[in-house]
Amino acid sequence: MMVVTRQSEASAARVGNPPLREFQRPMAALVEDVESVDLRHYETCSTVQSRVELRAVASRLVQEARVLVGAILSVCESRQSGDASDLHDSFLPFERAIDAVVEVGGASVRAVEDVAFLVQLELRQREERLRRLSDAADALAVIGECDSALRRIHKGFGAIDVAIARADSVAPLLDFSSELEESLLVREAYAKFRARLFAEGTPGLNELYAKMRVVGTHIAVLVGWNAYPLLRVRDRLQLRELQQRILAWLRPQNRVDDVAGMRLWQDVVGFVAMTTPTSSRFVRLAEASPALA
């Protein structure tokens, strides 16, 4: 029902060359649908059926987004003199190109068109990448492509919303974060995770059970943070694998294996070392762990 309503809104917005602000509400509705796709569920559910389902959902949302952006471009083009914009030839990565256009764009229909053009171009590429995924593709490939596609809808619509708000002198309905802002959120999340994880140093064998329970708790907390969806897909999948291994080791029949537990701790240290520019501290932590038989 929501899809029909949104498509109706987009179609209605195209009739009679409407104000650009009339596109804000259908964009916000589609972004709400994007945000409702919880990739954390698919990170721990690796069946072929779940991956096919995720790809279908992402493909549908990308297609709907393309239709809506196409309608916005049609309105923009109908109000322009036909002069081409040099921003259309940008070869910057999508996130940086969008940030640059939003930063320098003025309060004009031309600025809206510049952003919408970049978004439409990126959505076409993402739609094609999703189409090329096979049913046999692994979890990293499927979740990675779907995550990228959905994030680009979110970022692209946020940028278009900002441009429309400026052009029509209205308030934006969507949040827009630059690549720098998102990177800072990720770094802050990793820094908190590292600080909590290594607050008490390397555990001894008699402390291993309690320490691994703490590690499992901290991973669960990180998964619930707002910054978690911004982490790289590969990092998220490795985290979830570590989480499952920790839960398995904590079972009474497994936690008596100190060697396996210490190897698991070293794997945690190795993962965290990859999340910091300076890994020397974590190398020392790994070296300080009891030698494995």
VEXDREN-2710 file (C-alpha; in Angstrom, 1 decimal):
% VEXDREN-2710
k/r/px/py/pz
1/MET/0.0/0.0/0.0
2/MET/2.8/2.3/0.8
3/VAL/4.5/1.8/-2.5
4/VAL/1.3/2.6/-4.4
5/THR/0.8/5.7/-2.4
6/ARG/4.3/6.9/-2.9
7/GLN/4.2/6.2/-6.7
8/SER/0.9/8.1/-6.8
9/GLU/2.5/11.1/-5.1
10/ALA/5.4/11.0/-7.5
11/SER/3.1/10.9/-10.5
12/ALA/0.9/13.7/-9.1
13/ALA/4.0/15.8/-8.5
14/ARG/4.9/15.6/-12.2
15/VAL/1.6/17.0/-13.3
16/GLY/1.5/20.7/-14.1
17/ASN/5.1/21.5/-13.4
18/PRO/4.7/21.5/-9.6
19/PRO/6.9/23.3/-7.0
20/LEU/10.0/21.2/-6.2
21/ARG/9.0/21.2/-2.6
22/GLU/6.2/18.8/-3.4
23/PHE/8.8/16.1/-4.0
24/GLN/10.1/16.3/-0.4
25/ARG/7.3/14.2/1.1
26/PRO/7.5/11.3/-1.3
27/MET/11.3/11.3/-0.9
28/ALA/11.0/11.2/2.9
29/ALA/8.6/8.3/2.6
30/LEU/11.0/6.3/0.4
31/VAL/13.9/7.1/2.8
32/GLU/11.7/5.7/5.6
33/ASP/11.3/2.5/3.7
34/VAL/15.1/2.4/3.2
35/GLU/15.7/2.8/6.9
36/SER/13.2/0.0/7.7
37/VAL/15.5/-2.5/5.9
38/ASP/17.5/-3.8/8.9
39/LEU/20.7/-5.3/7.4
40/ARG/21.7/-6.6/10.9
41/HIS/19.1/-9.3/10.4
42/TYR/20.8/-10.5/7.2
43/GLU/24.2/-10.3/8.7
44/THR/23.3/-13.2/10.9
45/CYS/21.0/-15.0/8.5
46/SER/23.1/-16.3/5.6
47/THR/20.7/-18.5/3.8
48/VAL/20.3/-18.2/0.0
49/GLN/16.6/-17.3/0.4
50/SER/17.4/-14.4/2.8
51/ARG/20.0/-13.0/0.3
52/VAL/17.5/-13.3/-2.6
53/GLU/14.9/-11.5/-0.5
54/LEU/17.3/-8.7/0.4
55/ARG/18.4/-8.2/-3.2
56/ALA/14.8/-8.0/-4.3
57/VAL/13.9/-5.4/-1.7
58/ALA/17.0/-3.3/-2.5
59/SER/16.3/-3.5/-6.2
60/ARG/12.7/-2.4/-5.8
61/LEU/13.7/0.6/-3.7
62/VAL/16.4/1.6/-6.2
63/GLN/13.9/1.4/-9.0
64/GLU/11.4/3.6/-7.1
65/ALA/14.1/6.1/-6.3
66/ARG/15.1/6.3/-10.0
67/VAL/11.5/7.0/-10.9
68/LEU/11.2/9.8/-8.4
69/VAL/14.6/11.4/-9.3
70/GLY/13.6/11.2/-12.9
71/ALA/10.4/13.2/-12.1
72/ILE/12.5/15.8/-10.3
73/LEU/14.9/16.1/-13.2
74/SER/11.9/16.6/-15.6
75/VAL/10.6/19.5/-13.6
76/CYS/14.1/21.0/-13.4
77/GLU/14.7/20.7/-17.1
78/SER/11.4/22.3/-17.9
79/ARG/12.5/25.4/-15.9
80/GLN/16.0/25.7/-17.4
81/SER/17.3/27.4/-20.5
82/GLY/18.9/24.2/-21.6
83/ASP/22.5/25.2/-20.8
84/ALA/24.5/22.2/-19.7
85/SER/26.1/22.2/-16.2
86/ASP/29.8/21.4/-15.9
87/LEU/29.1/19.5/-12.7
88/HIS/27.5/16.8/-14.8
89/ASP/31.0/15.7/-15.9
90/SER/32.4/15.2/-12.4
91/PHE/34.5/12.1/-12.0
92/LEU/34.7/12.3/-8.2
93/PRO/33.4/9.3/-6.2
94/PHE/29.7/9.7/-5.5
95/GLU/29.9/10.7/-1.9
96/ARG/32.6/13.4/-2.5
97/ALA/30.8/14.6/-5.6
98/ILE/27.5/15.0/-3.7
99/ASP/29.2/16.7/-0.8
100/ALA/30.9/19.1/-3.2
101/VAL/27.7/20.0/-5.1
102/VAL/25.8/20.5/-1.8
103/GLU/28.6/22.7/-0.5
104/VAL/28.9/25.0/-3.5
105/GLY/25.3/24.8/-4.7
106/GLY/23.2/27.9/-4.5
107/ALA/19.5/28.4/-3.9
108/SER/18.4/27.6/-7.5
109/VAL/16.7/25.0/-9.7
110/ARG/20.0/24.5/-11.4
111/ALA/21.5/23.4/-8.1
112/VAL/18.7/20.9/-7.6
113/GLU/19.2/19.6/-11.1
114/ASP/23.0/19.2/-10.5
115/VAL/22.4/17.0/-7.4
116/ALA/19.6/15.0/-9.0
117/PHE/21.7/14.3/-12.1
118/LEU/24.5/12.8/-10.0
119/VAL/22.0/10.8/-7.9
120/GLN/20.3/9.4/-11.0
121/LEU/23.6/8.4/-12.5
122/GLU/24.6/6.6/-9.4
123/LEU/21.3/4.8/-9.0
124/ARG/21.5/3.5/-12.5
125/GLN/24.9/2.0/-11.7
126/ARG/23.7/0.5/-8.5
127/GLU/20.6/-1.0/-10.2
128/GLU/22.9/-2.7/-12.7
129/ARG/25.2/-4.0/-10.0
130/LEU/22.3/-5.5/-8.2
131/ARG/21.0/-7.0/-11.4
132/ARG/24.3/-8.8/-12.0
133/LEU/24.3/-10.5/-8.6
134/SER/23.6/-14.2/-8.9
135/ASP/21.5/-16.2/-6.4
136/ALA/24.8/-18.1/-5.6
137/ALA/26.6/-14.9/-4.5
138/ASP/28.0/-15.0/-1.0
139/ALA/26.8/-12.9/1.9
140/LEU/29.6/-10.4/1.7
141/ALA/28.8/-9.6/-2.0
142/VAL/25.0/-9.4/-1.5
143/ILE/24.9/-7.5/1.7
144/GLY/27.7/-5.2/0.4
145/GLU/25.9/-4.3/-2.8
146/CYS/22.5/-3.9/-1.1
147/ASP/24.1/-1.8/1.7
148/SER/25.8/0.5/-0.9
149/ALA/22.6/0.9/-2.9
150/LEU/20.4/1.8/0.1
151/ARG/23.0/4.2/1.5
152/ARG/23.2/6.0/-1.8
153/ILE/19.4/6.4/-1.9
154/HIS/19.6/7.9/1.6
155/LYS/22.5/10.2/0.9
156/GLY/21.2/11.2/-2.5
157/PHE/17.8/12.0/-1.4
158/GLY/19.2/13.9/1.6
159/ALA/21.2/16.0/-0.8
160/ILE/18.3/16.6/-3.2
161/ASP/16.2/17.6/-0.2
162/VAL/18.7/20.2/0.9
163/ALA/18.9/21.6/-2.6
164/ILE/15.1/21.8/-2.9
165/ALA/14.9/23.5/0.5
166/ARG/17.3/26.1/-0.6
167/ALA/15.6/26.6/-4.0
168/ASP/12.1/26.9/-2.6
169/SER/13.0/28.6/0.7
170/VAL/11.5/25.8/2.8
171/ALA/12.8/23.6/5.6
172/PRO/14.5/20.3/4.7
173/LEU/12.7/17.1/5.7
174/LEU/15.7/14.8/5.6
175/ASP/19.0/14.7/7.4
176/PHE/22.1/15.1/5.3
177/SER/25.6/14.1/6.6
178/SER/28.8/14.7/4.6
179/GLU/31.3/11.9/4.1
180/LEU/33.6/13.6/6.7
181/GLU/30.8/13.7/9.3
182/GLU/30.1/10.0/8.8
183/SER/33.8/9.1/8.9
184/LEU/34.1/10.9/12.2
185/LEU/31.1/9.0/13.6
186/VAL/32.7/5.7/12.6
187/ARG/36.0/6.6/14.2
188/GLU/34.3/7.7/17.4
189/ALA/32.4/4.4/17.5
190/TYR/35.5/2.4/17.0
191/ALA/37.4/4.5/19.6
192/LYS/34.7/3.8/22.2
193/PHE/34.7/0.2/21.4
194/ARG/38.5/-0.2/21.7
195/ALA/38.6/1.8/25.0
196/ARG/35.9/-0.4/26.6
197/LEU/37.3/-3.6/25.3
198/PHE/40.9/-3.1/26.5
199/ALA/40.1/-1.1/29.7
200/GLU/41.6/-3.9/31.8
201/GLY/44.3/-5.2/29.5
202/THR/44.9/-8.8/28.5
203/PRO/43.1/-11.4/30.5
204/GLY/44.8/-14.2/32.3
205/LEU/43.5/-17.7/31.9
206/ASN/41.5/-17.5/35.1
207/GLU/39.9/-14.2/33.8
208/LEU/39.1/-15.4/30.3
209/TYR/35.5/-16.5/30.9
210/ALA/34.5/-13.1/32.5
211/LYS/36.5/-11.2/29.8
212/MET/34.8/-13.0/26.9
213/ARG/31.4/-12.2/28.4
214/VAL/32.4/-8.6/28.5
215/VAL/33.6/-8.7/24.9
216/GLY/30.3/-10.3/23.8
217/THR/28.4/-7.5/25.6
218/HIS/30.5/-4.8/24.0
219/ILE/30.0/-6.2/20.5
220/ALA/26.2/-6.3/21.1
221/VAL/26.3/-2.7/22.3
222/LEU/28.2/-1.6/19.2
223/VAL/25.7/-3.4/16.9
224/GLY/23.0/-1.2/18.5
225/TRP/24.7/2.1/18.0
226/ASN/23.6/4.6/15.3
227/ALA/27.1/4.5/13.8
228/TYR/27.0/0.7/13.3
229/PRO/25.3/0.8/9.8
230/LEU/28.1/3.2/8.7
231/LEU/30.8/0.6/9.3
232/ARG/32.2/-1.3/6.4
233/VAL/30.2/-4.4/5.5
234/ARG/33.3/-6.6/5.8
235/ASP/33.9/-5.3/9.3
236/ARG/30.3/-5.9/10.3
237/LEU/30.3/-9.5/9.1
238/GLN/33.6/-10.2/10.9
239/LEU/32.2/-8.7/14.1
240/ARG/29.1/-10.8/13.9
241/GLU/31.2/-13.9/13.3
242/LEU/33.3/-13.1/16.4
243/GLN/30.0/-12.6/18.3
244/GLN/28.8/-16.0/17.3
245/ARG/32.1/-17.7/18.1
246/ILE/32.1/-16.0/21.6
247/LEU/28.6/-17.2/22.3
248/ALA/29.6/-20.7/21.3
249/TRP/32.7/-20.7/23.5
250/LEU/30.8/-19.4/26.5
251/ARG/28.7/-22.6/26.6
252/PRO/29.7/-24.8/29.6
253/GLN/31.0/-27.6/27.5
254/ASN/33.3/-25.3/25.4
255/ARG/34.6/-22.8/27.9
256/VAL/36.9/-25.3/29.6
257/ASP/39.1/-25.1/26.5
258/ASP/41.5/-22.4/27.5
259/VAL/43.5/-22.7/24.3
260/ALA/40.5/-22.1/22.1
261/GLY/39.4/-19.2/24.3
262/MET/42.7/-17.5/24.1
263/ARG/42.9/-17.9/20.4
264/LEU/39.4/-16.3/20.2
265/TRP/40.7/-13.4/22.3
266/GLN/43.6/-12.9/20.0
267/ASP/41.2/-12.9/17.0
268/VAL/39.3/-10.1/18.8
269/VAL/42.6/-8.2/19.3
270/GLY/43.5/-8.7/15.6
271/PHE/40.1/-7.4/14.4
272/VAL/40.3/-4.3/16.6
273/ALA/43.9/-3.7/15.4
274/MET/42.5/-3.2/11.9
275/THR/40.2/-0.4/13.1
276/THR/42.9/1.9/14.3
277/PRO/45.6/3.8/12.3
278/THR/48.1/2.9/15.0
279/SER/48.0/-0.8/15.8
280/SER/51.2/-1.1/17.9
281/ARG/49.3/-1.1/21.1
282/PHE/47.2/-4.0/20.0
283/VAL/50.2/-5.9/18.7
284/ARG/51.7/-5.6/22.2
285/LEU/48.4/-6.9/23.7
286/ALA/48.5/-9.9/21.4
287/GLU/52.1/-10.6/22.2
288/ALA/51.3/-10.4/25.9
289/SER/48.7/-13.1/25.6
290/PRO/49.8/-16.5/27.0
291/ALA/51.5/-18.6/24.4
292/LEU/49.3/-21.2/22.7
293/ALA/50.1/-24.8/22.7
END
